[in-house]
């Protein structure tokens, strides 16, 4: 049994140590907000936070995160209240097909927790490699700037 800290809660999982974290989240813990996109750590659909840093979970062996805090998209909105990033995504009408959005939101959240008012270059660097098949990159950047303003008004990243 592997002992993990997922979304602030301890979890014991019966999985092989080399099982990718993505499959432990989805198949063992039924946290399906984290998506499978490419399986080779490139597209970003599987992004979660490990000790606050955005990481791609599809190629990350679960044994490598046993002593770390893992946060998924399911943990962001609490008590039915969206975070500033989630609200900004809605306000900017970012999602089209929506498949990549959980990974995009997790990357943007990590950025805004580090840099409260990022410029375009910081946004581009943080979102580098996150693939949106619908091409909503401009709306994603717009939403991140909007989320920054919501955070300034007291919202949570």
Buried (B, 14 or more C-beta within 10 A) or exposed (E): EBEBBBBEEEBEBEBEEEBBBBBBBBEBBEBBBBBBBBBEBBBBBBBBBBEEEBBBBBBBBBEEBBEBBBBBBBBBEEEEEBBBBBBBBEBBEBBBEEBBBBBBBBBBBBBBBBEEEBEEEBBEEBBEEBBBEBEBBEBBBBBBBBBBEBBEEEBBB
